[in-house]
Amino acid sequence: MSLGFDRSVFERGYSDFDRERFVPETRTGASGRGEFARDRARVVHSAALRRLGAKTQVLSPSGGDFARTRLTHSLEVAQIGREMALDLGVSPDLVDMACLAHDLGHPPFGHNGEKALNIWAEGIGGFEGNAQTLRLLTRIEPKVSTREGLSVGLNLTRASLDAACKYPWSLADASAEKGADHSLKFGVYEDDLPIFEWMRIGAPAMRKSVEAQIMDFADDVAYSVHDFEDAIVSRYVDVAQLNDAAYESELLTKIAAWNGFSIEQDELRQALERLQTETYWLREYVGSTRDLGQLKNLTSALIGRFVSRTTSAIIDDSPAESLARFGAILAVPREVRAEIAVLKGIVSAFLMSHERRQPFYERQRIVLVELADALLAANGRELDAYSSAAWLSAKDESAQRRVIVDQVASLTDQSAIALHERLVGPRG
């Protein structure tokens, strides 16, 4: 008899169809652990999650011990997402797992590395971190194989894979919807469509599950608030300038540009003014213990502000008692979207768009492109176990290039630099 808590209560509202795995698994022995808790454990114990500890979020992991990495960011996303799931009555294990997994496919050097790999892979369908996450979960991270020896990755349940999918459509679907655009987001490469289509059986076309919506919003909240915090502590953001009326127009123009001018500048101005009325908003920052405490209180207040207003705005879209899978729409209020956009835009204006940073970013992109070229020229050498096997079964150069993309994307920042130095030469 088990004396532990029966965690299967977290799966109420979900069906055996939701818990189905691509390769069926047999359970032995009694256990109160649900299938989604198993999925979460598989992600927690994966090598891919550990590697996120040495991958750039916004500031390089080698730049100090304060700035967040992809791993610490993912942990914070998971904390926000799990609390929201509990409030909304959907599986916290499912949302927690999706939040931990959402960045697994991202390459070295953050979004800058993603741009470089997308350019290198342009002729084979490009690179997208979210599509790479699905590929990693269903192919690259080793755990379960078919009888024929084909890896199906962690063999997560249907609902778990779907919860981790931010963009449940292919590049072709996105292009048909919005026209050709190299910046389009998508969640699956063409050669991963079979398992994607299995995952999406019965799902409304191009609609995220509610668990994926929660994960996506939690990611937005953590990304905007914590990157803002990191940029202040690392002295990239000048707090005094943030509160200088003479700089406001220039700042808002930069924020609007970062958001692709999708939000009117007047709306961004109002959002900035609302943020400036927050109790813990900083007027100056010298790095004292008091400043650090106030900044931490600000991040907590902003997270609570964004989450509480959004969870109260959720739209019940299901006649059933549960909101699971496709039973709700997370309707993020327009004001919340604008405030999140302002925080992201501030980091961009002071850090990612700063002229002094551009040579650094360019060098990172060159490293990944040169490394991919060198690995392709090595004709299958210098690859890890998964990529070596995939190279041997590749039928043409397009398939070989996708193998190289898989290999480079799996590297950490430092391992990419070290391998580049060994195969290409020291960085200039």
Residue, then its C-alpha position, 0 to 999 in steps of 0.5 A: m500500500s502506497l502512503g504517498f500522495d496520489r498525483s494522478v489527481f493532477e490528471r483529472g479532466y484528461s483522457d487516455f487519448d491525451r496520455e497516449r504515447f507514440v510507442p506504447e509503454t507497459r507499467t509494472g507495479a503500483s504507482g500513484r504517479g501520473e503519466f504527466a509527472r513521468d513526462r516532467a521527470r523525463v525532461v528534468h533528467s534529460a541532458a538537453l535540460r542540463r546543457l541549458g545551464a551553459k547557454t545564453q539567455v540574453l547575457s553570456p553565462s561566461g560574463g558573471d554569476f548573476a545573469r540568467t542562463r537558459l536553464t535558470h530562465s526555464l526554471e523561473v518560467a516553470q514556477i510561474g506556469r505551475e502556479m497559473a495551472l493550479d489557479l486555472g485547474v489544469s495539470p500543473d505537472l503538464v504545464d511545468m514540464a512544458c515550461l521546462a522543455h520550451d527552450l530545449g531546442h535553442p542553440p548556443f548564443g541565444h536568439n543571435g545563434e538562432k539567426a545564424l543557424n537559420i541563415w545557414a539552413e535556409g535551403i533546407g527549411g531554416f532553423e527555428g528553436n521551437a521546431q528544434t524543441l519538438r525534434l529534440l523531444t521526439r528524436i534526439e534526446p535518447k530514451v525510447s526506440t521503436r522495434e526497428g531501432l528508430s529513436v522517438g526521443l523521450n516518448l512523451t504523451r500526446a498532451s505533453l508534446d502539444a503543451a510544449c509546442k508554442y507554434p502548432w504549425s509548419l513553416a508552410d502553414a505559417s507562410a500560407e497564412k502570412g506570406a513569405d517571411h524569414s522571421l516567421k515562427f513555426g513549430v515543426y520541420e517537414d521531416d518531423l510532420p508524422i509525429f506532429e500530425w499524431m500529436r495534433i489528432g483532433a486538435p483545432a487547426m493552428r490553435k495552441s492547447v491551453e497548457a501551451q498558452i500558459m507556458d507561452f505567457a509564463d515565458d513572456v512574463a519571465y523573459s520581460v521581467h527577468d531580462f530587465e532585472d539582469a540588464i539593470v544589475s549588469r549596468y546595461v540599463d541606465v535607470a536614471q535615463l529611464n526616468d528622464a522625460a527628455y529621453e522618453s521620446e527616443l526610448l519609445t521610438k526604439i521600443a516601438a521598433w523592437n516590437g515591429f511597430s505593432i503597438e502604437q507609440d502612445e499606447l507604449r507611452q501609457a504602458l511606461e507611465r503605468l510601470q513607473t507608478e509601480t511601488y518598487w519602480l527604481r528612480e536610481y540604481v547604484g547597486s547597494t543592498r537596498d537597490l537590489g532588494q527593491l529591484k527584486n521586489l519590483t520583479s515580484a510585483l510585476i510578475g504578480r501584476f501580469v499574471s493576476r490580470t491575465t488569469s482573471a481574463i481567461i475565456d472558458d471555451s468548453p462545456a465540460e468542467s475541465l479547461a484541459r487541452f482546448g477548453a479555454i483561451l488565455a486572453v492576455p489583456r491589451e494593457v498587459r501585452a503593452e507593459i511586457a512589450v515596454l520591458k522587452g523594448i527597454v532591454s533591446a534599446f539599451l543592450m541588444s541594439h547597442e552599437r558596441r554590442q554589434p561586433f560581439y553579436e556578429r562574431q558569434r554568428i560567424v562562429l556558428v556558420e564557420l563551425a557548421d561549414a567545418l562539420l559539413a566538410a568533415n563528412g561525418r566526423e566530429l559528431d555525437a552519437y545521435s548525429s553520427a547515426a543520423w549522418l550515416s542514414a542521410k540520403d542526400e546533402s539536405a539531410q546531411r545539412r539537417v544533421i549538422v544543424d542538429q549537432v550545432a544546436s545541441l552545443t553549449d556556448q563554450s563547447a561551440i567556441a571550443l569546437h570552432e577553435r579546434l576545427v577552424g582556428p582561434r577567434g580573431 
